[in-house]
Amino acid sequence: MQVVFSSEGKIVGFQPLSRVAVNQWADNPLARELYGGKKLSPGIIEPGLKILLPKKVTVVELLMSVKPDAYFAMARPYHYQ
């Protein structure tokens, strides 16, 4: 999962790296907390947000547990190839 942050540190979008990741990300309580309780839909820039496109963004790869009794996440810089 790639998560896109604005220069202010707000999540402005996410890009799943697999089809399964879409549902897992949207259903994860950590994701909802990070996203300010908003309903999630995939896209590098979230289509439902009423924001100006940020001039600078940071992309982070987020690895998350899928076990409902043991949520955890690990983030690392995403390196474009």
Secondary structure, 3 states (H helix, E strand, C coil): CEEEEECCCCEEEEECCCHHHHHHHHHCHHHHHHCCCCCCCCECCCCCCCCCCCCCEEEEEEEECCCCCCCCEEEEECCCC
